[in-house]
Amino acid sequence: MTQEAGHRTGYRVIYGDTDAAAVVYNANYLRFFEIGRTELMREKVCSYREIEALGILLPVTECFIRYKAFARYDDLLIIETRLVELKQVSCKFSYRILRDTADSKKEQLIAKGYTVHAAVGSDGKLTHLPPELVPRLQNLLPQKEN
């Protein structure tokens, strides 16, 4: 997998994800983003439980979704997640939700978007990202070409 593709997580759409029109309900894409982000962090950095043990939370402060096609019950989705920005008190992840097909060269883009997360302490106030996490997060950023 290339750095540009990011981390990939599979997810099979369950019936409870769909609405009366038999398509995935729009707000569920934020859950899919969270699934991708959680698995990226667990595999490459640490679990959210470990982050919370460091005394910080990473709530979503901004989100955006562009819908490109419908996902339906039993579709196998691929959630691509990348860390695209890292600041002292925040980070930004981008996502692409793809419908998996028998031919991976023809994966269909279903939705794309991003979330921004602020580092806050237990008091709810902004705080710096823990120094023990910053190098691991920096390793996830796209490599800049010289």
C-alpha atoms as one frame of an Amber mdcrd trajectory, in Angstrom:
protein
   0.000   0.000   0.000   1.312   3.423  -0.872   1.481   6.301   1.589  -1.098
   8.106  -0.556  -3.622   5.288  -0.147  -3.332   5.423   3.648  -4.683   2.815
   6.015  -7.472   0.578   4.698 -10.168  -1.025   6.830 -12.943  -3.265   5.553
 -16.538  -2.934   6.729 -19.631  -4.895   5.665 -22.808  -2.757   5.695 -25.368
  -4.179   8.121 -29.131  -3.768   7.796 -29.160  -1.349  10.751 -26.933   1.058
   8.770 -29.661   1.610   6.163 -32.713   3.846   6.074 -36.225   3.471   4.637
 -34.799   3.954   1.127 -32.582   0.865   1.667 -29.362   2.883   1.426 -26.830
   3.727   4.135 -28.191   6.578   6.240 -26.072   9.698   5.731 -24.934  10.147
   9.355 -23.507   6.627   9.414 -20.630   7.784   7.246 -19.279   9.614  10.304
 -19.301   6.238  12.095 -17.406   4.740   9.161 -14.868   7.575   9.451 -14.488
   6.737  13.145 -13.982   3.049  12.386 -11.211   3.907   9.921  -9.562   6.415
  12.252  -9.733   4.063  15.235  -8.106   1.220  13.299  -5.414   3.497  11.834
  -4.551   4.812  15.300  -4.651   1.340  16.897  -2.334  -0.125  14.255   0.108
   2.777  13.805   0.055   4.839  17.029  -1.945   3.476  19.981  -5.538   2.882
  21.022  -7.825   5.707  22.072  -7.928   4.125  25.522  -4.161   4.681  25.771
  -4.583   8.292  24.603  -7.219   8.857  27.281  -4.836   7.369  29.853  -2.424
  10.185  28.917  -5.085  12.634  30.103  -6.423  13.887  26.784  -9.473  13.455
  24.596  -9.655  14.071  20.841 -13.222  15.244  20.137 -14.310  16.096  16.601
 -14.428  19.878  16.140 -15.156  19.931  12.409 -16.310  17.432   9.813 -17.136
  17.369   6.120 -18.600  14.655   3.884 -19.094  14.693   0.107 -21.420  11.901
  -1.011 -20.669  10.451  -4.445 -22.835   7.284  -4.650 -25.144   5.115  -2.538
 -23.938   2.298  -0.337 -26.456  -0.463   0.359 -27.022  -3.347   2.726 -24.327
  -6.055   2.470 -21.914  -3.902   0.450 -18.305  -4.474   1.419 -16.807  -1.045
   1.981 -13.169  -0.067   2.205 -12.473   2.854   4.527  -9.252   4.649   3.576
  -7.931   6.915   6.303  -4.947   9.259   6.360  -3.602  11.751   8.838  -3.118
  14.867   6.709  -2.373  17.620   9.215  -0.810  17.794  12.654  -0.654  20.907
  14.820   0.256  21.427  18.472  -3.335  21.103  19.671  -5.156  19.454  16.762
  -5.002  16.976  13.921  -6.918  16.370  10.709  -7.797  13.045   9.077  -9.064
  12.524   5.551 -11.221   9.615   4.418 -12.430   7.849   1.304 -15.200   5.266
   1.468 -15.032   2.841  -1.457 -17.292  -0.015  -2.514 -15.156  -3.119  -2.869
 -15.608  -5.020  -6.104 -14.182  -8.238  -7.434 -11.690  -6.086  -9.352  -9.798
  -3.779  -6.948  -8.940  -1.506  -9.879 -12.647  -0.671 -10.160 -13.427   0.223
  -6.537 -16.243   2.779  -6.575 -15.923   5.995  -4.581 -18.970   6.287  -2.304
 -17.988   9.245  -0.100 -14.994  11.302   0.953 -14.364  13.814   3.674 -12.381
  14.811   6.708 -12.552  15.338  10.450 -10.583  17.750  12.628  -9.880  16.839
  16.257  -8.776  19.096  19.109  -6.675  17.842  22.004  -8.460  18.691  25.240
  -7.744  17.822  28.844 -10.234  16.356  31.295 -11.231  19.953  32.099 -12.374
  20.426  28.481  -9.687  23.015  27.718  -7.307  22.880  24.762  -3.977  21.277
  25.487  -0.909  20.218  23.523  -0.809  16.760  22.055   1.278  14.535  24.371
   4.983  14.583  23.393   5.107  10.773  23.429   2.472  10.683  20.642   3.741
  13.450  18.378   6.607  11.499  16.680   4.324   8.528  15.995   1.682  10.848
  14.534   4.295  12.689  12.444   5.271   9.336  10.895   1.731   9.086   9.486
   1.860  12.368   7.600   2.351  12.236   3.831   5.995  12.548   2.877   6.817
  15.912   1.315   8.774  15.772  -1.905  12.040  17.711  -2.056
